[in-house]
Every structure is written in structure tokens, then in C-alpha cells.
Amino acid sequence: MTGDTAMAQGAHTLMVQGAHTLMVQGAHTLMVQGTTSDAGKSTLVAGLCRVLKRRGIDVAPFKPQNMALNSAVTAEGGEIGRAQAVQAQACGLAPHVDMNPVLLKPCSDTGAQVIIHGRAVDNMEATSYHDYKAVAWQAVAESHRRLCQGYQAVVVEGAGSPAEINLRDRDIANMGFAERVDCPVILIADIDKGGVFAHLVGTLELLSPSEQARIKGFVINRFRGDIALLKPGLDWLEQRTGKPVLGVLPYLHGLHLEAEDAVATAESGEKSADALKIVVPVLPHISNHTDFDPLRLHPQVRLSFVGPDQPKPPADLVILPGSKSVRNDLDWLRVQGWEEYLMRHLRYGGRVLGICGGYQMLGEWVDDPLGIEGPVGSSPGLNLLPLSTELKAEKILRNSSGQLFLDGRQAPIRGYEIHCGISRLASDAQALLALEQGLDGTLSEDGQVAGCYLHGLFEQPEACEAFLQWAGLAQAQRIDYVGIREAAIERLADTLEQHLDLDAVLALLGQPKRETA
């Protein structure tokens, strides 16, 4: 939809108290906030986006500020949260940096890399970023304004909880955003965690009067059981707060949507008796662990994430994942005994694969002369691949496609790159990938160890099959991971159609009621 069309549908101006005035033309904005992290905000936004798309409404997702180590690369070479990429798919759109203008990628307990409009600007401690929020807000306002000029509806995802009192000053992620743009809010809570009525009422009580008025209704997520037993609680909640329950969403077993940040450790589906055993260490700064979702969903793969101080099970394949702090996570691997485990694993004929930061760890050295990811210095790698890496100030962000060459197998492959390091390979090293921009990755001389910078290695059926056969699965079944993700979005939208008061939600977005047959 063009800006002229949006203006014709009813331009309006929102005046905001204080120093900020946000001009919004055309689109209506609805925000989803949660009582806790992992309450279902990302899921509800994705589902609403698909429901609106089904009705022919031009809709875009938006998250003002995201803190996550799972990210995606947009067509223009920017970096946004992975959840917003999934929500973009639900809208039938390509991901864009305006969908997540501020992304924080933690690199320590108190600091994060700050990414504005898809580009890293600096590493900041929490107190420094608090002072920087005035600048970050300008990016948020610009992106929201552009989306409103281009779409009929914008569905916004909050971050964490609006009741985090210590974060309310200069907030741009929850009620601070909603108040500035004057948009209605839906509050969602997860009943599966327990205490759902306390979560909802307690969150409401901790808000200011104007923020309380902004909440137009509640959604209860992940309910299982007889709804009749919940009805007295719903009646009490509505009477106590004066706000409607817009829906009670059932627990959707087996629903797969890529996680915003939490590692999905549960197995998915039935596994064959001879399933390939894959082990992934959960690094302290693990990033883009959504790489492993196609493997976790594969019926012939038993994927195990191994955290700190957990026993390391036998494996056919060990995958070292991406990392936001490679040298720190390499130290952690050694302290946790992974180096000895890997050497024993290889002696018995196992396979090892490194992705991005994990690829860098498999080399001879990791040098950080500028202190990009921590103190200036160098760390010896695991010395399993003939390469050395130097971390650079400029981050490489791109979508890539090409061919995989693995132990006599060839397959088309497509993915994305997010890394600061530049790796120098030995002159006689065998390339793993031939991509549009050149060769990437390598395979060890004995064929047991491989690595590359490309994320999304397992999303294409042919490439996933090639990796599984290399790891020891003689007859690997092909699965359509992209189709699985699309089916999950459709299933989610079907659920909202059945269990959510969509007429009320559409009214909040200035849209007409659904037509009935």
C-alpha cells in the first residue's frame, strides 16, 4: 500500500506529551504485551498477522526493542530479531529493519551490542544504554512512522513485562512506546506457568492509571483442560478489573515457531529406533540456535542440547553453534571438558561440525586485536581445521546461496551470514561451500571435521540430507522445514479464529467486523 493510499484511508496525527511528537498516517497500531517473558507475545503477534493477512489487510509486525541472540538478515543486509522475521512471514512480507529498529545482543551479564536499524553501533553497558535510549527512541519513532505510512495495520510486540518497575524510566519497549504513540494494548499471560490471575491483576496494579486504561483486554495462553472449570475465574477477572477476556488459547502440542531467544530443548515428535545422535553444547553466549530446529523436528535425529555441568552423551555428530563471544565460550568449552570429549569422539570415528563462531573455534587461533567481543587478545583454537580468525570491526551481514560439497556429495544450499570474524584458510584447504560471493568453510583432510559461516544449513532438504548422510545416517529422510513453519503459522491463525474475539481485536485496529455467512 502506498503512502497516498494510506492518507486517503484517513490520516491522523498523534500528539505526545513532552518533547516527542509522532506523526502517524493511515495505519492503526495494536500492541501485545505480556505479564512475563515467554508469555506468548511473539506467537500471538504472528497469529494475528496471519489472520489479518487472510482478510486482505496490509499488515506489518513491529517490535521497538528486542533483546535476543537469535537474529535474521534482511534483504538490504540488516539484522533484526528472528521472531520478527517469522512474523514477517506470517504477513507475507520479506523481513525489513523497520520491523525491529533496536536489537540488543547480550555479550556479558551487564552489556550488549546495540544494533540500530540493522547495523551495530557499539557495545554498551546497561547504564550507558539507559542514557542512549533517547537516541534509540528516534530510530523507533522513524521506523514506526514508515510502517504506518505503508500498511493498514501494525501489530506490535512488547518486551518482557510492562510491570518491570526498574525499567520504566525512558522505556521504549512497552508502555513507554504505547503511551507515546497512543495505541491500545492487549495483555497476554501463560496459564501453563501457574498463577495466571495473579500475573494479570498484579501487572495491571503496577501500571499507572493512563497505562491501565490503555489495556483493552486479556488473553490467556496455553490452556489445557475443561474451559468450564476456568469460567468462574474468568468472570471474577472481568468483574475485578472491568476488562474483558478476549480469548483463552489452547495449548498447541507440537506447534513449532522459531524461538525468540530461549533454547528449545524438548524433543519433537516420534524418533526412529536407529535415530542419528547429535549433541550441541549450550554455550553461555549461544546465538542463532534456531539453526538446529530442522534437526530437532527430524524423525531420524535425536538432538541433545548439553548445558553447563551436564553429562555429555555419546554422539554421531557434535555441532559447535554460533557464539556472540567466541573466545569466552571457547574458554568455557575447555573448562567444561569439551576439548577432551571432542578428541575422544573423533578417535572413535565421530563427526564434528562448526557453524559461525563454532567454525572459528575449530581453527588454530582466534584473534581479537580491537576488543570486539571482550578484552584485546588471542586464544588458541581447538586446532581441528586449518584456519585462523581475526575479529574485525565491521560485521558481515548477508543472505547467501550456492552449493554444498561434502565428502563426495553435492546439494543446493541457502542461508545467511552474521559474523565479525575473517578466517584465513590454508592454501590447500578443501572448501565446503561455493556461494555467490565466493568459497566458504572447509572440510578436514580426514573428512571428519567441517565448518562454515553460513547459518540455516539444514533448512533446505537436500543439504540437510547430505549432512545427515555424512554424519552416518545411510538413508536420510527429506523434510520440508519451510513447509513445517508455514503450516505452524496457519495452524496458529486457525486457533485464533476459533478462540479469540476477533471482532473486538479488529475494532481495536479500526477494521470492520468479519462478514458472516
C-alpha positions in Angstrom: 0.0 0.0 0.0 1.4 3.4 -0.9 1.6 6.4 1.4 -1.0 8.2 -0.8 -3.4 5.3 -0.3 -2.8 5.3 3.4 -3.5 9.0 3.6 -6.7 8.5 1.7 -7.8 5.9 4.2 -7.7 8.5 7.0 -4.5 10.3 8.1 -4.3 11.3 11.7 -1.7 12.9 14.0 -0.9 11.7 17.4 0.3 14.4 19.8 2.6 13.1 22.5 3.3 14.7 25.8 6.9 16.0 26.4 9.5 16.6 23.7 8.3 13.9 21.2 5.6 14.3 18.6 5.0 11.3 16.4 3.2 11.9 13.0 1.3 8.7 12.0 -0.5 8.5 8.7 -3.0 5.8 7.8 -2.3 2.7 9.8 -3.8 1.7 13.2 -1.4 0.2 15.8 -2.2 -2.5 18.3 0.3 -3.7 20.8 0.6 -7.1 22.6 2.3 -7.0 26.0 2.9 -9.9 28.3 2.9 -10.5 32.0 6.2 -12.3 31.7 8.8 -13.3 29.2 7.7 -16.2 27.1 4.0 -15.5 27.8 3.2 -15.9 24.2 3.7 -12.3 22.8 5.6 -13.4 19.7 3.2 -16.2 19.0 0.1 -14.1 19.3 1.5 -11.3 17.1 2.4 -13.9 14.4 -1.0 -15.4 14.6 -2.8 -12.0 14.4 -0.6 -11.0 11.4 -1.7 -14.1 9.5 -5.4 -13.6 10.5 -5.3 -10.0 9.2 -3.5 -11.1 6.0 -6.2 -13.6 5.4 -8.7 -10.8 5.5 -6.8 -8.8 2.9 -5.5 -6.3 5.3 -2.0 -5.0 4.6 -0.3 -5.6 8.0 3.3 -5.4 9.3 4.9 -6.6 12.5 6.9 -4.3 14.8 9.0 -4.7 17.9 10.5 -1.4 19.1 13.3 -3.0 21.1 14.3 -6.7 21.2 17.0 -8.4 23.3 17.9 -11.7 21.7 20.8 -13.6 20.3 18.6 -15.2 17.6 18.6 -12.9 14.6 17.9 -12.8 10.9 19.4 -10.9 8.0 17.1 -8.7 5.9 17.3 -8.3 2.1 19.0 -5.0 2.5 21.7 -6.5 4.7 20.4 -5.5 8.1 20.0 -7.5 11.3 16.7 -8.0 13.2 15.3 -10.3 15.8 14.4 -13.8 14.4 10.8 -13.5 15.8 10.1 -10.5 13.6 11.3 -12.5 10.6 8.8 -15.2 11.4 6.1 -12.5 11.9 7.0 -11.0 8.6 6.4 -14.4 7.0 3.0 -14.5 8.7 2.3 -11.2 6.9 3.6 -12.5 3.6 6.4 -9.9 3.7 10.2 -10.0 3.5 11.9 -9.1 6.8 12.9 -5.4 7.0 14.9 -3.5 9.5 12.0 -1.2 10.3 10.2 -4.2 11.9 12.8 -4.3 14.7 14.7 -0.9 14.8 16.6 -1.6 18.0 18.2 -5.0 18.7 20.3 -5.7 21.8 22.6 -8.7 21.6 24.0 -9.6 25.1 27.7 -10.2 25.2 28.0 -10.2 29.0 25.8 -10.2 32.1 25.7 -6.4 32.0 26.5 -5.4 28.5 25.2 -5.8 24.9 25.9 -5.0 21.3 23.5 -2.2 20.3 22.1 -2.6 16.8 20.1 0.3 15.3 18.2 -0.1 12.0 20.1 -3.3 11.4 23.6 -2.0 12.0 25.8 -2.4 15.1 26.7 1.0 16.6 28.6 0.0 19.8 28.9 -2.3 22.8 27.3 -0.7 25.8 26.9 -1.5 29.5 23.3 -1.3 30.8 23.8 2.1 32.4 25.3 3.6 29.2 22.4 2.2 27.1 19.9 3.7 29.5 21.4 7.1 28.7 21.4 6.2 25.0 17.6 5.4 24.9 16.8 9.0 23.7 18.7 8.2 20.5 17.2 4.7 20.3 13.7 6.2 20.5 14.3 8.3 17.5 15.0 5.1 15.5 11.9 3.5 16.9 9.8 6.5 16.0 11.1 6.7 12.5 10.5 3.0 11.8 7.0 3.0 13.2 6.1 6.1 11.2 7.4 4.4 8.0 5.4 1.3 8.7 2.3 3.3 9.4 2.7 5.1 6.1 3.0 1.8 4.2 0.4 -0.5 5.8 -3.2 -0.5 7.1 -2.3 -2.2 10.4 0.8 -2.5 12.5 0.8 -5.2 15.2 3.5 -4.5 17.9 5.2 -6.9 20.3 6.3 -5.7 23.6 9.4 -7.0 25.5 9.4 -8.8 28.8 6.7 -7.3 31.0 5.4 -3.7 31.4 5.5 -4.2 35.2 9.3 -4.2 35.4 9.4 -1.1 37.6 13.2 -0.6 37.4 13.0 -0.3 33.6 10.1 2.1 33.3 12.2 5.3 33.2 12.8 6.1 29.5 11.0 2.9 28.4 10.7 2.4 24.7 9.8 -1.3 24.6 6.4 -1.5 26.4 4.1 1.2 27.9 6.7 3.9 27.1 6.1 3.1 23.4 2.3 2.7 23.8 1.9 6.0 25.6 4.0 7.9 23.1 2.0 6.6 20.0 -1.3 6.4 21.9 -2.1 2.8 20.9 -4.3 0.2 22.6 -2.7 -2.8 24.3 -3.7 -6.5 24.8 -2.1 -8.2 27.8 -1.3 -11.9 27.5 -0.4 -14.4 30.2 0.6 -18.0 30.2 -1.7 -20.2 32.4 0.7 -23.2 32.0 3.2 -21.4 34.3 0.6 -21.2 37.1 -0.8 -18.1 38.9 -2.3 -16.6 35.7 -4.8 -14.4 37.6 -2.1 -13.1 39.9 0.0 -12.3 36.8 -2.7 -10.4 35.1 -4.1 -8.5 38.1 -0.6 -7.8 39.6 0.7 -6.5 36.3 -2.4 -4.2 35.9 -2.0 -2.9 39.5 1.6 -1.9 38.9 0.8 0.3 35.9 -0.1 4.0 36.1 -3.8 5.0 35.6 -3.2 6.0 32.0 -1.4 2.7 31.3 -4.2 0.7 32.9 -6.8 2.5 30.7 -4.7 1.6 27.7 -5.1 -2.2 28.2 -8.3 -3.2 26.4 -8.4 -6.8 27.2 -6.7 -10.0 28.3 -5.6 -13.2 26.5 -4.9 -16.4 28.5 -2.4 -18.6 26.7 -1.6 -22.4 26.7 -4.8 -23.6 28.5 -5.4 -27.3 28.7 -8.5 -28.8 30.4 -12.2 -28.1 30.6 -12.9 -24.5 29.9 -16.0 -24.7 32.2 -13.7 -25.1 35.2 -11.9 -21.9 34.2 -15.1 -19.9 33.7 -15.6 -18.7 37.4 -12.0 -17.3 37.3 -12.7 -15.5 34.0 -15.9 -14.0 35.4 -14.0 -12.9 38.6 -11.2 -11.4 36.5 -13.6 -9.3 34.3 -15.5 -8.1 37.4 -12.3 -7.3 39.3 -10.7 -5.4 36.5 -13.6 -4.2 34.4 -11.7 -5.5 31.3 -12.8 -8.3 29.0 -11.1 -11.6 28.4 -10.7 -11.6 24.7 -9.8 -15.2 24.4 -8.4 -18.4 26.1 -6.0 -20.0 23.7 -5.5 -23.8 24.0 -2.1 -25.5 24.5 -1.0 -26.4 21.0 1.0 -29.5 21.2 3.8 -29.8 18.7 3.4 -26.2 17.4 6.8 -25.1 16.0 7.6 -21.4 15.7 11.2 -20.3 15.9 12.2 -19.2 19.4 13.0 -15.5 20.1 15.8 -16.4 22.5 15.2 -19.4 24.8 16.7 -22.7 23.7 14.0 -25.2 22.8 15.5 -28.3 24.4 12.4 -30.6 24.2 12.4 -33.3 21.6 9.7 -33.0 18.9 7.8 -36.0 17.5 8.5 -39.7 17.5 12.0 -40.8 16.7 13.1 -43.8 14.8 14.9 -46.6 16.7 18.1 -46.0 14.7 18.0 -42.2 15.0 21.2 -40.3 14.5 22.5 -38.9 17.8 23.5 -35.2 17.5 24.9 -33.2 20.5 25.1 -29.4 20.8 26.8 -27.7 23.7 24.7 -24.8 25.0 27.4 -22.1 25.1 26.9 -19.2 27.6 26.6 -16.8 24.6 25.0 -19.2 22.1 23.5 -17.4 19.1 21.1 -18.4 16.3 20.4 -21.8 17.9 17.3 -21.9 15.6 19.8 -23.4 13.2 19.0 -26.7 14.9 15.2 -26.6 14.7 15.1 -28.7 11.4 17.2 -31.3 13.2 15.1 -31.3 16.3 12.0 -31.8 14.2 13.6 -34.6 12.0 12.1 -38.1 12.8 15.5 -39.7 12.3 17.5 -37.4 14.6 17.8 -37.4 18.3 19.2 -33.9 19.2 20.6 -33.2 22.7 21.4 -29.8 24.0 24.0 -30.1 26.7 24.3 -27.3 29.3 26.9 -26.5 31.9 27.9 -29.4 34.1 25.6 -31.8 32.4 26.8 -35.2 31.2 27.9 -35.4 27.6 26.1 -38.4 25.9 27.6 -40.4 23.1 27.1 -38.9 19.7 27.4 -39.5 16.0 27.8 -35.8 15.3 28.7 -32.9 17.6 27.9 -29.4 16.4 29.5 -26.3 17.8 27.0 -23.5 17.4 27.3 -19.7 16.8 28.5 -17.5 19.6 28.3 -13.8 20.5 31.6 -14.1 22.5 33.8 -16.7 20.8 36.9 -16.5 23.0 34.9 -16.6 26.2 32.8 -19.5 25.0 35.9 -21.3 23.8 37.3 -21.0 27.4 34.0 -22.3 28.7 34.2 -25.3 26.4 37.6 -26.2 27.8 36.6 -25.7 31.4 33.6 -27.9 30.8 35.7 -30.7 29.4 34.5 -30.5 25.8 38.0 -30.5 24.3 38.8 -33.9 25.7 35.3 -35.1 24.8 35.8 -34.0 21.1 39.1 -35.7 20.8 37.8 -38.9 22.1 34.7 -38.6 19.9 36.9 -38.2 16.8 39.1 -41.1 17.8 36.1 -43.3 17.6 35.1 -42.1 14.2 32.6 -39.4 15.1 31.9 -36.2 13.1 32.2 -32.6 14.2 30.6 -29.5 12.6 31.1 -25.9 13.5 28.8 -23.0 12.5 29.9 -19.4 12.5 31.5 -18.9 15.9 31.8 -22.7 16.3 33.6 -22.8 13.0 36.1 -20.2 14.3 36.7 -22.3 17.4 37.7 -25.3 15.3 40.6 -23.4 13.9 44.1 -22.7 15.2 43.7 -19.2 16.6 41.0 -16.6 17.3 42.5 -13.1 17.5 40.6 -10.0 18.8 43.1 -7.1 18.4 40.3 -4.5 18.7 38.4 -5.9 21.6 35.3 -6.5 19.5 33.9 -9.2 21.8 35.8 -8.6 25.0 39.4 -7.9 26.2 42.0 -7.5 23.5 43.9 -10.7 23.0 44.2 -14.1 21.2 43.0 -17.6 22.1 44.3 -20.9 20.8 41.5 -22.8 18.9 40.8 -26.5 19.0 43.2 -27.0 16.1 40.8 -29.3 14.1 40.6 -27.2 10.9 43.4 -25.4 9.1 42.3 -21.8 9.6 42.9 -18.7 11.8 40.4 -16.0 12.5 40.7 -12.3 13.2 37.7 -10.4 14.6 37.0 -7.1 12.6 35.1 -4.0 13.5 32.7 -4.3 10.6 30.1 -7.1 10.8 29.3 -9.2 7.7 25.6 -9.4 7.2 24.2 -11.1 4.0 21.9 -13.7 2.7 23.8 -16.3 0.6 23.1 -19.3 -1.7 25.1 -21.8 -3.6 26.3 -25.3 -3.5 27.4 -27.6 -0.7 30.3 -30.0 -1.4 30.6 -32.6 1.4 32.6 -35.9 1.1 31.5 -36.5 -2.5 28.0 -35.2 -2.0 26.7 -32.0 -3.7 23.5 -30.1 -2.8 22.0 -26.7 -3.2 22.1 -24.6 -0.1 20.8 -21.3 1.1 21.3 -19.3 4.4 22.6 -16.2 6.0 25.8 -14.9 7.5 26.2 -12.8 10.7 29.8 -12.5 11.8 32.7 -10.1 12.6 35.5 -12.6 12.0 37.5 -13.1 8.8 39.1 -16.5 8.6 42.3 -17.3 6.7 42.5 -20.8 5.4 45.5 -22.9 4.5 46.1 -22.7 0.7 45.4 -26.4 0.2 42.2 -26.4 2.3 39.1 -28.0 0.8 36.1 -25.6 0.6 32.8 -26.8 2.0 30.5 -24.2 0.2 30.7 -22.4 -3.1 28.5 -19.3 -2.6 27.6 -16.4 -4.7 30.3 -14.2 -3.2 32.9 -17.0 -3.2 34.1 -20.1 -1.3 33.3 -20.6 2.4 34.1 -23.1 5.0 36.3 -26.2 4.9 36.5 -29.9 5.4 39.3 -31.6 7.3 41.7 -33.8 5.3 40.3 -36.9 7.0 36.7 -35.8 6.3 35.6 -35.9 10.0 35.5 -32.2 10.8 33.7 -29.5 8.8 32.7 -25.9 9.4 31.5 -22.7 7.7 29.9 -19.3 8.4 26.5 -20.0 6.9 23.5 -20.2 9.2 20.4 -22.1 8.1 22.4 -25.1 6.8 19.6 -27.6 7.5 16.6 -25.7 6.1 17.0 -27.0 2.5 16.0 -30.7 2.3 18.9 -31.7 0.0 21.6 -30.0 2.1 20.2 -31.4 5.4 20.1 -34.9 3.8 23.8 -34.5 2.8 24.9 -33.5 6.3 23.0 -36.4 7.9 24.5 -38.9 5.5 27.9 -37.5 6.1 27.3 -37.9 9.9 26.3 -41.6 9.4 22.6 -41.8 8.5 22.6 -44.1 5.5 19.1 -43.3 4.3 18.2 -39.8 5.4 14.5 -38.8 5.1 13.9 -35.4 3.5 11.7 -33.0 5.4 10.2 -29.7 4.2 11.2 -27.4 7.1 9.9 -24.2 5.4 6.6 -26.0 4.8 6.5 -27.1 8.5 7.0 -23.4 9.6 4.2 -22.2 7.2 1.9 -24.9 8.5 2.5 -23.9 12.1 1.6 -20.3 11.2 -1.6 -21.5 9.5 -2.5 -23.7 12.5 -1.9 -20.8 14.9 -4.2 -18.5 12.8 -6.9 -21.2 12.7 -6.7 -21.4 16.5 -7.1 -17.6 16.9 -10.1 -17.7 14.5 -11.8 -20.2 16.8 -10.7 -19.0 20.3 -10.2 -15.2 20.1 -12.8 -12.4 19.9 -11.6 -11.2 16.6 -14.3 -8.7 16.2 -13.1 -6.9 19.3 -9.5 -7.1 18.0 -10.4 -5.8 14.6 -12.2 -2.9 16.2 -9.0 -2.0 18.1 -7.3 -1.8 14.7 -10.0 0.3 13.2 -11.1 -2.6 10.9 -14.7 -3.7 10.2 -16.2 -6.9 11.8 -15.9 -10.2 10.0 -18.6 -10.9 7.5 -20.8 -13.8 8.5 -22.3 -16.3 6.0 
